[in-house]
């Protein structure tokens, strides 16, 4: 079986890279900003976004789906709780929460800062987005009180997934007064395979 990852360091493809590295799975990397224009990417992702992956020729996109699939398909690594367990429900909870309550707001600001044309940008949303993202990050801060990792207090793909949003929030300067989350971010960055320093986390 062969795995090809389409990636660009500042994007959510960093989650997939870290998952693959933790699993010890060999993969081919097609990387760089120019990847967005590749016809091969458009064949996988209908909106030509990253990350995108081919696993034995099969296309898959969205970082949550990819990370879950990779961890599930290599169960001996123990990187994700098995389907049907309470720990897996907690993984799904924190993944969905992070997407809805943290990243949706961070991404809305990013699109207005970097993606949209100047005529389309709405600077008025920046403060509101930061406020809402911080509300979500504060929930994560509370969940980490007295814990090292989010699920079963062991490092897992949950932390790879949530950690990306935490690094993004840190880069935006909205985690400074969230001590449990800040310490969590430091633990993530201290892990040997963590690639999140590339996005300023």
C-alpha positions as CSV (number, residue, x, y, z in Angstrom):
1,X,0.0,0.0,0.0
2,X,1.2,3.5,-0.8
3,X,0.2,6.8,0.8
4,X,0.6,10.2,-0.9
5,X,0.0,13.3,1.1
6,X,-0.7,16.7,-0.6
7,X,0.5,19.3,1.9
8,X,1.6,22.8,2.7
9,X,3.1,23.5,6.1
10,X,0.8,26.3,7.3
11,X,-2.3,24.4,6.6
12,X,-4.2,21.7,8.4
13,X,-2.1,19.1,6.5
14,X,0.3,19.5,9.4
15,X,-2.1,17.3,11.4
16,X,-1.9,14.5,8.8
17,X,1.8,14.7,8.6
18,X,2.2,14.4,12.4
19,X,-0.3,11.5,12.4
20,X,1.7,9.6,9.7
21,X,5.0,10.3,11.6
22,X,3.6,9.0,14.9
23,X,2.3,5.9,13.1
24,X,5.7,5.3,11.5
25,X,3.9,4.9,8.1
26,X,6.0,5.8,5.0
27,X,4.4,8.2,2.7
28,X,5.2,10.3,-0.4
29,X,4.9,14.1,0.2
30,X,3.8,16.5,-2.5
31,X,4.3,19.8,-0.8
32,X,4.4,23.6,-1.3
33,X,2.1,26.5,-2.1
34,X,2.0,25.4,-5.7
35,X,0.2,22.2,-4.8
36,X,-3.1,24.2,-4.7
37,X,-2.9,24.5,-8.5
38,X,-2.2,20.9,-9.3
39,X,-4.8,19.0,-11.3
40,X,-4.0,16.0,-9.1
41,X,-5.3,17.8,-6.0
42,X,-8.5,18.8,-7.8
43,X,-9.1,15.2,-8.5
44,X,-9.1,14.5,-4.8
45,X,-10.6,17.6,-3.3
46,X,-13.5,19.3,-5.1
47,X,-12.4,22.7,-3.9
48,X,-8.6,22.1,-4.3
49,X,-7.9,22.5,-0.6
50,X,-5.4,20.8,1.7
51,X,-4.9,18.3,3.1
52,X,-5.6,15.7,0.6
53,X,-4.5,12.1,0.5
54,X,-4.4,9.0,-1.6
55,X,-4.2,5.7,0.3
56,X,-3.5,2.9,-2.2
57,X,-5.0,5.1,-4.9
58,X,-8.1,5.9,-2.9
59,X,-8.8,9.7,-2.5
60,X,-9.6,11.2,0.9
61,X,-9.9,14.8,2.1
62,X,-10.6,16.8,5.3
63,X,-8.0,16.5,8.1
64,X,-10.4,14.9,10.7
65,X,-11.4,12.1,8.2
66,X,-7.9,11.5,7.2
67,X,-6.4,11.4,10.7
68,X,-9.1,9.2,12.0
69,X,-8.7,6.8,9.0
70,X,-5.0,6.6,9.3
71,X,-5.1,5.9,13.1
72,X,-8.0,3.4,12.7
73,X,-6.2,1.5,9.9
74,X,-3.1,1.1,12.1
75,X,-4.7,0.0,15.4
76,X,-1.5,-1.5,16.8
77,X,-0.1,2.0,17.2
78,X,-2.8,2.8,19.7
79,X,-3.1,6.4,18.5
80,X,-6.9,6.5,18.6
81,X,-9.5,4.8,20.8
82,X,-11.4,2.0,19.1
83,X,-14.8,2.7,17.6
84,X,-17.7,1.9,20.1
85,X,-15.7,2.9,23.2
86,X,-16.4,5.9,25.4
87,X,-12.9,7.2,24.8
88,X,-13.7,7.3,21.1
89,X,-16.9,9.3,21.8
90,X,-14.7,11.8,23.7
91,X,-12.3,12.0,20.7
92,X,-15.3,12.7,18.4
93,X,-16.6,15.3,20.9
94,X,-13.3,17.3,21.1
95,X,-12.7,17.0,17.4
96,X,-16.2,18.4,16.6
97,X,-16.0,21.0,19.3
98,X,-12.6,22.3,18.0
99,X,-13.9,22.6,14.5
100,X,-17.1,24.3,15.4
101,X,-16.1,26.5,18.3
102,X,-12.5,27.4,17.7
103,X,-11.3,26.8,14.1
104,X,-14.5,28.2,12.5
105,X,-13.8,31.5,14.1
106,X,-10.0,31.5,13.4
107,X,-10.6,30.5,9.8
108,X,-13.2,33.2,9.3
109,X,-10.6,35.8,10.3
110,X,-7.9,34.2,8.2
111,X,-10.0,34.3,5.1
112,X,-10.6,38.0,5.6
113,X,-7.0,38.6,6.2
114,X,-5.4,36.5,3.5
115,X,-7.9,34.9,1.1
116,X,-10.5,37.5,0.2
117,X,-9.7,40.5,-2.0
118,X,-9.5,43.8,-0.2
119,X,-12.9,44.7,-1.5
120,X,-14.5,41.6,0.1
121,X,-12.8,41.8,3.5
122,X,-14.8,42.6,6.6
123,X,-12.3,43.8,9.3
124,X,-15.2,44.2,11.7
125,X,-15.4,40.5,12.3
126,X,-11.9,40.1,13.7
127,X,-12.6,41.1,17.3
128,X,-15.8,39.0,17.4
129,X,-14.1,36.0,15.9
130,X,-11.2,36.3,18.4
131,X,-13.7,36.5,21.3
132,X,-15.6,33.4,20.2
133,X,-12.5,31.4,19.5
134,X,-11.2,32.3,23.0
135,X,-14.5,31.1,24.5
136,X,-13.9,27.7,22.9
137,X,-10.2,27.6,23.9
138,X,-11.3,28.4,27.5
139,X,-13.4,25.3,27.5
140,X,-10.4,23.3,26.4
141,X,-8.3,25.0,29.1
142,X,-10.8,23.8,31.7
143,X,-10.9,20.3,30.3
144,X,-7.1,20.1,30.7
145,X,-7.0,21.1,34.3
146,X,-5.1,18.4,36.2
147,X,-4.6,16.4,33.0
148,X,-1.7,16.0,30.5
149,X,-3.7,14.9,27.5
150,X,-7.4,15.2,26.5
151,X,-8.6,11.5,26.2
152,X,-7.7,8.9,28.8
153,X,-4.8,11.1,29.8
154,X,-2.6,9.6,27.1
155,X,-1.3,11.2,23.9
156,X,-3.5,10.4,20.9
157,X,-4.7,11.7,17.6
158,X,-7.1,13.8,19.6
159,X,-4.2,15.9,20.7
160,X,-2.7,16.1,17.2
161,X,-6.1,17.4,16.0
162,X,-6.9,19.8,18.8
163,X,-3.2,20.9,19.2
164,X,-3.3,22.5,15.7
165,X,-6.1,24.8,16.8
166,X,-4.3,25.5,20.1
167,X,-1.1,26.5,18.2
168,X,-3.2,28.7,15.8
169,X,-4.8,30.4,18.8
170,X,-1.4,30.9,20.4
171,X,-0.1,32.4,17.2
172,X,-3.1,34.9,17.3
173,X,-2.2,35.8,20.9
174,X,-5.4,34.6,22.5
175,X,-4.1,31.8,24.8
176,X,-1.8,33.8,27.1
177,X,-4.2,33.8,30.1
178,X,-5.2,30.2,29.7
179,X,-2.6,28.4,31.8
180,X,-3.6,24.8,31.3
181,X,-3.9,25.3,27.5
182,X,-0.5,27.1,27.3
183,X,1.2,24.2,29.2
184,X,-0.6,21.7,26.9
185,X,0.7,23.6,23.9
186,X,4.3,23.5,25.3
187,X,3.9,19.7,25.8
188,X,2.8,19.3,22.2
189,X,5.6,21.4,20.8
190,X,8.2,19.4,22.9
191,X,7.2,16.2,21.2
192,X,9.9,15.1,18.8
193,X,7.7,14.7,15.8
194,X,5.5,17.8,16.3
195,X,5.5,20.0,13.1
196,X,3.4,22.8,14.5
197,X,6.3,25.1,15.1
198,X,6.1,25.8,11.4
199,X,2.9,27.8,11.9
200,X,4.3,29.9,14.8
201,X,2.8,27.9,17.6
